Amino acid sequence: MTELAEGAAQPVTATRWWRDAVIYQVYVRSFADGNADGVGDLPGVRRRLPYLAELGVDAVWLTPFYPSPMADFGYDVADYRDVDPLFGTLTDARAMIADAHALGLRVIVDVVPNHTSDRHPWFARALKGGPDRERYIFRDGRGAHGELPPNDWESIFGGPAWTRVADGQWYLHLFAPEQPDLNWEHPEVHAEFAGVLRFWLDLGVDGFRVDVAHGMVKAPGLPDVGRTGQVRMIGADVVPYFDQDGVHEIHRSWRRVLDSYPGERIGVAEAWAPTAERLARYVRSDELHQAFNFHFLNTPWQAGALREVIDESLATAGSVGAPSTWVLSNHDVKRPVTRYGSLARARAAALLTLALPGSAYVYQGEELGLPEVLDLPEEVLRDPQRLRDPDSGRDGCRVPIPWTRETGWNDPWLPIPGTWAELSVEAQRDDPGSTLELYRQALRLRRARPELGDGALTWLDSPYGTLVFTRGDGFTCAVNLNDHEVELPVSGDLLLASAPLAGGTLPPDSAAWWGRPLW
């Protein structure tokens, strides 16, 4: 059993925790290596749980660790009720969950319901034909001899979303060919995933992040889209294979499963929808609890654009009584230091994000100020998304965490840059000006101050290129997005700043918190 870290949260209690939780994403194969084979695993996660408790987060979300051929790094699941030997065992999973709870951390795991691996026993039987094929989406092809795909749908990873099998039929895969889409019109698919949820809930997990929560249901008749370049339509336009109304009944049924367990177990939607209003449907009171706010993540470093997306996010989530979520990065996008163009901006964005009403997500390494690794050797690049667009590969944000100046990994599966020695946990732990310390202080203040977390904000008038808002009566957040310093009319004690400042003058690309003393 892991010992409690000094200052860690106490064991879990039910308090509608998810409305203002800070949830830390662990990309398992790159977080911590427990057996020195160069790949992160569950024993490694377990060993580093005190670090997360000390950091001050409320929950941990782990990417898939199920048995998988790893065609898409675990998002091609061959068995939903076990642990891949690469990552450990079910015993390791139980121990990790128990230790997390002892430290006051909740545990969220991924569930992947849109597709399975092509090595899943169901698909192996489906390839042989007969009734087993009905659990997936098989269709006859078009053309004189069925030689053309059934429709014009394109894979997110590039090329057609259909692959032909030996007997001439085609099966649908909206992602890699090794990830065949399930047929959610089949009752056995519904029953199987209800059982999967209960299996992990019985082991003690506190919720699920639902991969491709906008998938599963396809438009009747599988109509053509009518254009190419469909990946650019996702989240912006209506497509017949995503965000169909039928997905909401699935989420309602899952909410009933979650609500049947004690302790406020939650569901988190990874959902892309063409409008904020449609995204809000995923978090209605009888569906999932949270949905990732990708609109905020994709907003450029501009005051007007950020204020607009913040207002829209709060309004649409609030329209269904849900909290908004704030996400700066994850395992699928470039890290904010690189995306925004500087560490200064990423630090300021962190203080902005953690001051907003609702729940926030922190992707591993974000608290260290890690940049995207853009110069990985060609021979180590493995992301299947690169086949569609070499510039869209996700390997660079998945480089393992540097725990020590010597990296602390034995021949990691992706090489850790030597320049990361001074960005390591070891190097930053005792540095009061480090990004790690900035996150620790911000999370400590967020937990201590009743104005933060769930609730509302009030915008204050401020100079061009700045954002200033209050939370309650005693807290102010100010962000300067200009390339020059700006003097702001703020009051209260300076609580925290992303860059050194004097009085109310904010340096370029910086943020600060002010507040009244709590005692």
C-alpha positions in Angstrom: 0.0 0.0 0.0 1.3 3.4 -0.9 1.8 5.7 2.1 -0.2 9.0 2.2 1.8 11.9 0.9 2.2 14.8 3.3 -0.7 17.3 2.7 -2.6 14.9 0.5 -6.4 14.9 0.3 -8.3 12.6 2.6 -10.1 9.5 1.4 -12.9 10.0 -1.1 -16.3 11.3 -0.1 -19.4 12.1 -2.2 -19.8 15.8 -2.8 -20.8 16.3 -6.4 -17.0 16.3 -6.9 -17.0 16.2 -10.6 -18.5 19.7 -11.0 -15.2 21.4 -10.1 -12.7 18.6 -10.1 -9.2 18.9 -11.6 -8.6 15.7 -13.4 -5.1 14.6 -14.4 -4.7 12.6 -17.6 -2.2 9.7 -17.5 -1.1 8.4 -20.9 -0.1 5.1 -19.4 2.7 4.0 -21.7 4.5 7.3 -21.2 3.8 8.2 -17.5 6.0 5.9 -15.3 7.8 2.7 -16.0 7.5 0.2 -13.2 9.6 -2.7 -14.6 12.3 -0.9 -16.5 11.3 -2.1 -20.0 11.0 1.4 -21.4 7.1 1.4 -21.4 4.9 2.9 -18.8 2.6 0.6 -16.9 0.2 0.3 -14.0 2.8 -0.4 -11.3 4.6 2.7 -12.5 1.4 4.7 -12.1 0.8 3.3 -8.6 4.3 4.3 -7.6 3.8 7.9 -8.7 0.3 8.4 -7.2 1.8 10.4 -4.2 3.2 12.9 -6.8 -0.3 13.4 -8.1 -1.8 13.8 -4.6 0.9 16.3 -3.8 0.3 18.2 -7.0 -3.3 18.7 -5.8 -5.5 17.1 -8.4 -8.7 15.4 -7.6 -8.8 12.4 -10.0 -6.7 10.5 -12.5 -7.9 9.5 -15.9 -5.9 6.6 -17.5 -5.8 5.9 -21.2 -6.6 2.3 -22.3 -4.5 -0.5 -20.7 -6.6 -3.4 -22.0 -5.2 -6.3 -24.1 -4.6 -4.9 -27.5 -2.4 -5.4 -30.6 -1.7 -1.7 -30.3 -2.5 -0.7 -33.8 -3.8 2.5 -32.3 -1.9 2.3 -29.0 -4.7 0.6 -27.1 -7.7 2.2 -28.6 -8.1 -1.1 -30.5 -9.3 -3.3 -27.6 -9.2 -7.0 -27.8 -10.6 -7.7 -24.3 -12.4 -5.1 -22.3 -12.1 -7.0 -19.0 -8.4 -7.5 -18.6 -5.0 -5.7 -18.6 -2.5 -6.1 -21.3 0.7 -7.8 -20.0 2.6 -4.8 -21.3 0.9 -2.7 -18.6 0.6 -5.3 -15.8 -2.2 -7.4 -14.5 -5.7 -7.1 -13.0 -4.1 -7.4 -9.6 -2.0 -4.3 -10.4 -5.2 -2.5 -11.5 -6.9 -3.3 -8.2 -3.9 -2.2 -6.2 -3.6 1.0 -8.1 -7.2 1.9 -7.6 -7.0 1.1 -3.9 -3.9 3.2 -3.4 -5.5 6.1 -5.3 -8.5 6.0 -3.1 -6.3 5.9 0.0 -4.7 9.1 -1.3 -8.0 10.8 -1.9 -7.8 10.4 -5.7 -10.6 9.1 -7.9 -9.8 6.9 -10.9 -11.4 7.3 -14.3 -10.7 4.7 -17.1 -11.2 4.8 -20.8 -14.0 2.8 -22.5 -13.9 2.4 -26.3 -17.4 1.6 -27.5 -17.4 2.7 -31.2 -15.1 -0.1 -32.3 -13.1 -3.1 -31.2 -9.8 -4.5 -32.3 -9.8 -6.7 -35.3 -8.4 -9.3 -32.9 -11.4 -9.2 -30.7 -13.1 -12.7 -30.5 -16.3 -11.2 -31.9 -14.6 -9.9 -35.0 -12.6 -13.1 -35.6 -16.0 -15.0 -35.7 -17.5 -12.2 -37.8 -14.9 -12.8 -40.5 -16.3 -16.3 -40.9 -19.8 -15.0 -41.7 -23.1 -15.9 -40.2 -25.0 -14.2 -37.3 -21.7 -13.2 -35.6 -21.2 -10.7 -38.4 -24.3 -8.7 -37.3 -22.4 -7.3 -34.3 -20.4 -5.2 -36.8 -21.3 -3.1 -39.8 -20.8 -5.3 -42.9 -22.3 -4.3 -46.3 -22.2 -5.4 -49.9 -20.1 -3.2 -52.1 -21.2 -1.0 -55.0 -20.3 -1.5 -58.6 -21.0 -4.4 -61.0 -19.2 -6.9 -58.9 -19.3 -5.2 -55.5 -15.8 -4.0 -56.0 -16.5 -0.4 -54.7 -17.0 0.6 -51.1 -20.6 0.7 -50.0 -20.5 4.6 -49.6 -18.1 7.5 -49.7 -17.2 7.6 -46.0 -13.6 8.3 -45.2 -11.5 7.1 -42.3 -10.3 9.6 -39.8 -6.8 8.2 -40.4 -7.1 8.6 -44.2 -8.4 6.6 -47.1 -11.8 4.9 -47.4 -13.6 3.9 -44.2 -14.2 0.4 -45.6 -12.1 -2.7 -46.0 -13.2 -5.7 -48.2 -13.0 -9.2 -46.7 -12.4 -12.6 -48.4 -16.0 -13.3 -49.2 -16.5 -9.9 -50.9 -18.3 -7.9 -48.3 -17.0 -4.8 -46.8 -16.7 -3.8 -43.1 -16.8 -0.2 -41.7 -13.9 1.3 -39.8 -14.0 5.0 -39.2 -10.5 4.8 -37.8 -7.8 2.2 -38.7 -8.7 -1.0 -40.6 -7.7 -2.8 -37.4 -10.6 -1.0 -35.6 -13.9 -2.3 -37.0 -17.0 -0.3 -36.0 -19.6 -2.1 -33.8 -23.2 -2.2 -34.8 -25.1 -0.6 -32.0 -28.4 -1.6 -33.4 -27.6 -5.1 -32.1 -28.9 -5.8 -28.6 -25.8 -8.0 -27.7 -23.6 -4.9 -28.2 -25.6 -3.0 -25.7 -25.6 -5.9 -23.2 -21.8 -6.4 -23.6 -20.9 -2.8 -22.8 -23.3 -2.6 -19.8 -21.4 -5.6 -18.5 -18.0 -4.0 -19.2 -19.1 -0.9 -17.2 -20.2 -3.0 -14.3 -17.0 -5.1 -14.3 -14.8 -2.0 -13.8 -17.3 -0.3 -11.4 -17.2 -3.4 -9.3 -13.4 -3.1 -9.2 -13.8 0.4 -7.8 -13.3 2.8 -10.7 -15.0 6.2 -10.3 -16.0 6.7 -13.9 -15.3 6.4 -17.5 -14.0 8.6 -20.2 -16.0 7.6 -23.3 -13.9 7.5 -26.4 -15.7 8.7 -29.6 -18.9 9.3 -27.5 -20.4 10.9 -30.6 -19.9 7.7 -32.7 -21.7 4.3 -32.3 -24.9 5.3 -34.1 -24.9 5.9 -37.9 -27.6 7.5 -40.0 -30.2 5.1 -41.4 -29.2 3.7 -44.8 -25.5 4.9 -44.4 -25.9 7.8 -46.9 -23.0 9.3 -48.8 -21.4 12.5 -47.4 -21.1 13.9 -50.9 -17.6 15.4 -50.5 -14.0 14.5 -49.8 -11.8 15.9 -47.0 -14.3 14.7 -44.4 -11.9 14.8 -41.5 -12.1 18.6 -41.7 -15.8 18.4 -41.2 -15.7 16.7 -37.8 -16.9 19.1 -35.1 -17.8 21.7 -37.7 -20.4 20.2 -40.1 -23.1 17.5 -40.0 -21.9 14.1 -41.1 -24.0 10.9 -41.2 -21.6 8.8 -39.0 -21.1 11.1 -36.0 -23.3 12.9 -33.5 -26.5 11.1 -34.5 -29.4 11.5 -32.1 -29.4 7.8 -31.3 -26.2 8.1 -29.3 -28.1 9.8 -26.5 -30.2 6.8 -25.6 -27.0 4.8 -25.2 -25.6 7.5 -22.8 -28.9 7.5 -20.9 -28.7 3.8 -20.4 -25.1 4.1 -19.2 -26.1 6.9 -16.8 -28.6 4.5 -15.2 -25.7 2.0 -14.7 -23.5 4.7 -13.1 -26.2 6.0 -10.9 -26.9 2.5 -9.5 -23.4 2.6 -7.8 -22.5 4.6 -4.8 -20.0 7.4 -4.7 -21.0 9.6 -7.7 -19.5 7.6 -10.5 -19.3 9.7 -13.7 -19.2 9.6 -17.4 -17.1 12.0 -19.5 -17.8 12.4 -23.2 -15.1 12.8 -25.8 -17.6 14.2 -28.2 -17.3 16.3 -31.3 -20.4 18.2 -32.4 -21.0 20.9 -35.0 -22.4 23.4 -32.5 -22.0 24.1 -28.8 -25.8 23.4 -28.4 -25.5 19.9 -29.7 -22.4 19.3 -27.6 -24.5 20.3 -24.5 -26.9 17.4 -25.2 -24.3 14.9 -24.1 -24.3 16.4 -20.5 -28.1 16.7 -20.0 -29.1 15.7 -16.5 -29.9 12.1 -17.5 -26.8 11.6 -19.7 -23.1 12.0 -19.0 -21.6 14.3 -16.4 -19.0 16.1 -18.5 -17.9 16.7 -22.1 -14.5 17.8 -23.2 -14.4 21.4 -24.4 -12.4 21.1 -27.6 -13.6 24.6 -28.7 -11.6 26.1 -25.8 -8.6 24.0 -26.6 -8.6 25.1 -30.2 -9.0 28.8 -29.6 -6.0 31.0 -30.6 -4.1 33.2 -28.1 -6.4 36.2 -28.6 -8.4 37.9 -25.8 -11.6 38.4 -27.9 -11.6 34.9 -29.2 -11.0 33.4 -25.7 -13.7 35.5 -24.1 -16.2 34.5 -26.8 -15.6 30.8 -26.3 -15.6 31.1 -22.5 -19.0 32.8 -22.6 -20.4 30.4 -25.1 -19.1 27.4 -23.1 -20.6 28.6 -19.8 -23.9 29.5 -21.4 -24.4 26.2 -23.3 -23.3 23.9 -20.5 -25.3 26.0 -18.0 -28.4 25.7 -20.2 -28.6 22.0 -19.3 -27.4 22.5 -15.7 -23.9 21.0 -16.4 -20.5 22.4 -15.5 -18.2 23.4 -18.3 -14.8 21.7 -18.7 -11.5 23.4 -19.6 -8.8 21.5 -21.5 -5.5 22.8 -22.7 -4.0 19.6 -24.1 -4.3 15.8 -24.3 -2.6 12.9 -26.0 -4.0 13.8 -29.4 -2.9 17.5 -29.8 0.3 19.5 -29.7 1.3 20.7 -26.3 0.4 24.2 -25.3 4.0 25.5 -25.0 4.4 24.8 -28.7 0.8 25.5 -29.8 0.7 28.9 -28.2 4.3 29.7 -29.2 6.0 30.1 -25.8 6.2 28.8 -22.2 5.1 32.2 -21.0 1.8 31.9 -22.8 1.3 28.3 -21.6 1.8 29.4 -18.0 -0.6 32.2 -18.4 -3.1 29.9 -20.0 -2.9 27.6 -17.1 -3.8 30.3 -14.6 -6.7 31.4 -16.8 -8.0 27.8 -17.1 -7.7 27.0 -13.4 -9.6 30.2 -12.5 -12.6 29.5 -14.8 -15.9 28.0 -13.4 -16.2 24.3 -13.7 -13.8 21.4 -14.1 -10.3 21.4 -15.5 -8.1 18.7 -17.1 -4.3 18.6 -16.9 -2.4 16.4 -19.4 0.7 14.7 -18.0 3.7 17.0 -18.4 1.6 20.1 -18.8 2.6 20.9 -15.2 6.2 20.7 -16.2 5.9 23.1 -19.2 7.0 20.4 -21.6 7.0 21.4 -25.3 6.0 19.3 -28.2 8.9 17.1 -29.5 9.1 18.0 -33.2 12.3 16.2 -34.1 11.7 12.6 -33.2 13.7 10.2 -35.5 11.7 8.9 -38.4 12.3 5.3 -37.3 10.5 5.7 -33.9 7.4 7.4 -35.2 4.4 5.0 -34.9 1.2 7.0 -34.9 -1.2 5.7 -37.6 -2.6 9.2 -38.0 0.6 10.2 -39.7 -0.5 8.1 -42.7 -3.1 10.7 -43.4 -1.0 13.8 -42.7 2.6 13.7 -41.6 2.1 17.0 -39.7 -0.8 15.6 -37.7 1.2 12.8 -36.0 0.7 12.6 -32.2 4.0 11.0 -31.2 5.5 14.4 -30.2 3.0 14.9 -27.3 3.4 11.3 -26.1 7.1 11.4 -25.2 7.6 9.9 -21.7 7.7 12.1 -18.6 11.2 13.1 -17.4 11.2 12.2 -13.7 14.9 12.8 -13.1 17.6 14.7 -14.8 18.8 11.4 -16.2 15.2 10.8 -17.4 14.7 7.9 -15.1 13.6 5.6 -18.0 15.5 2.6 -19.4 15.5 3.0 -23.2 12.0 4.6 -23.3 9.7 3.7 -26.2 10.1 7.2 -27.5 13.4 9.1 -26.8 13.3 11.8 -24.2 15.2 14.9 -25.4 18.4 15.7 -23.4 17.2 19.3 -23.1 14.4 18.1 -20.8 16.8 17.4 -18.0 16.0 20.9 -16.5 12.3 20.3 -17.1 12.3 17.1 -15.1 10.3 16.7 -11.9 13.6 16.4 -10.0 14.9 19.7 -11.4 11.7 21.6 -10.9 10.6 20.3 -7.5 12.6 22.7 -5.3 12.5 25.7 -7.7 10.0 28.3 -6.6 9.9 29.8 -10.1 9.2 26.5 -11.9 6.1 25.6 -13.8 5.6 22.6 -11.5 5.5 25.0 -8.5 3.1 27.3 -10.4 0.7 24.4 -10.9 1.1 23.2 -7.3 0.3 26.7 -5.9 -2.6 27.2 -8.3 -4.2 23.9 -7.3 -3.7 24.6 -3.7 -5.3 28.0 -3.9 -8.1 26.6 -6.1 -8.9 24.0 -3.4 -8.6 26.5 -0.6 -10.7 29.4 -2.0 -14.4 28.9 -2.0 -14.8 31.3 -4.9 -13.1 29.0 -7.3 -14.3 25.8 -8.9 -18.0 25.5 -9.7 -20.0 28.7 -10.1 -20.0 31.8 -12.3 -17.7 34.7 -13.3 -18.1 38.4 -13.9 -16.1 40.2 -16.6 -14.6 43.6 -15.8 -13.8 46.3 -18.3 -10.1 46.1 -19.2 -7.7 47.4 -21.8 -7.5 45.9 -25.3 -5.9 42.5 -25.4 -6.6 41.6 -21.8 -9.1 39.5 -19.9 -10.1 40.4 -16.3 -12.9 38.7 -14.4 -13.9 38.2 -10.8 -15.1 35.0 -9.0 -17.4 35.8 -6.0 -16.5 38.8 -4.0 -12.9 38.2 -3.2 -11.0 36.8 -6.3 -9.8 38.5 -9.5 -8.0 36.8 -12.5 -6.2 39.0 -15.1 -4.5 37.9 -18.3 -2.4 40.1 -20.6 -2.3 38.6 -24.1 -0.5 41.6 -25.6 3.2 41.7 -26.5 3.7 44.7 -24.1 3.0 45.2 -20.4 -0.3 46.6 -19.3 -1.4 48.3 -16.1 -4.7 46.9 -14.8 -7.1 48.3 -12.2 -7.0 45.4 -9.7 -7.2 45.2 -6.0 -6.5 42.7 -3.2 -3.4 40.7 -2.3 -1.4 39.2 -5.1 -1.9 35.4 -4.7 0.0 34.0 -7.7 1.4 35.2 -11.0 2.8 33.4 -14.1 5.6 35.9 -14.3 7.3 38.4 -11.9 5.3 41.6 -11.6 5.0 44.8 -9.6 1.6 46.1 -8.5 -1.1 45.8 -11.1 1.3 46.0 -14.1 1.2 42.7 -16.0 4.1 41.7 -18.3 3.3 40.5 -21.8 1.8 37.0 -22.1 1.2 36.7 -18.4 -1.6 36.1 -15.9 -2.1 36.8 -12.2 -4.6 36.1 -9.4 -5.5 38.6 -6.7 -7.8 38.0 -3.7 -8.7 38.9 -0.2 -7.1 37.0 2.6 -9.0 34.0 3.8 -7.9 34.5 7.4 
